[in-house]
Amino acid sequence: MARQTRSSISSLEKSLRPWIGELVGDAAAASGPTPLAEWLRDGTVLCALANAVHPRAVRARVERSALPFKQLELIRQFVAACRRL
């Protein structure tokens, strides 16, 4: 069962990456070697995705940062935008 789950997750990741990349306008990064979780980790792609689905869903200034508290804030903004939608 675990093997099937890993396979399903891998398949889902492969289909999500191009879709997200197309929506956020970063198809090159979406096809890169970086794992999906790593690509989404800092919250910038998530915020761009929310704004692509619903303009100005995330009203905060969205900038990449290596600082964990700034990354967490962007992820919070994404979750809040999802709740509002």
Secondary structure as the mmCIF struct_conf table of DSSP 4:
data_model
#
loop_
_struct_conf.conf_type_id
_struct_conf.id
_struct_conf.beg_label_comp_id
_struct_conf.beg_label_asym_id
_struct_conf.beg_label_seq_id
_struct_conf.end_label_comp_id
_struct_conf.end_label_asym_id
_struct_conf.end_label_seq_id
HELX_RH_AL_P HELX_RH_AL_P1 ALA A 2 VAL A 24
TURN_TY1_P TURN_TY1_P1 GLY A 25 GLY A 25
HELX_RH_AL_P HELX_RH_AL_P2 ALA A 27 ALA A 30
TURN_TY1_P TURN_TY1_P2 SER A 31 SER A 31
BEND BEND1 GLY A 32 THR A 34
HELX_RH_AL_P HELX_RH_AL_P3 LEU A 36 LEU A 40
TURN_TY1_P TURN_TY1_P3 ARG A 41 ASP A 42
BEND BEND2 GLY A 43 GLY A 43
HELX_RH_AL_P HELX_RH_AL_P4 THR A 44 VAL A 53
BEND BEND3 HIS A 54 HIS A 54
TURN_TY1_P TURN_TY1_P4 PRO A 55 ARG A 56
BEND BEND4 ALA A 57 VAL A 58
BEND BEND5 ALA A 60 ALA A 60
BEND BEND6 ALA A 66 ALA A 66
HELX_RH_AL_P HELX_RH_AL_P5 PRO A 68 ARG A 84
#
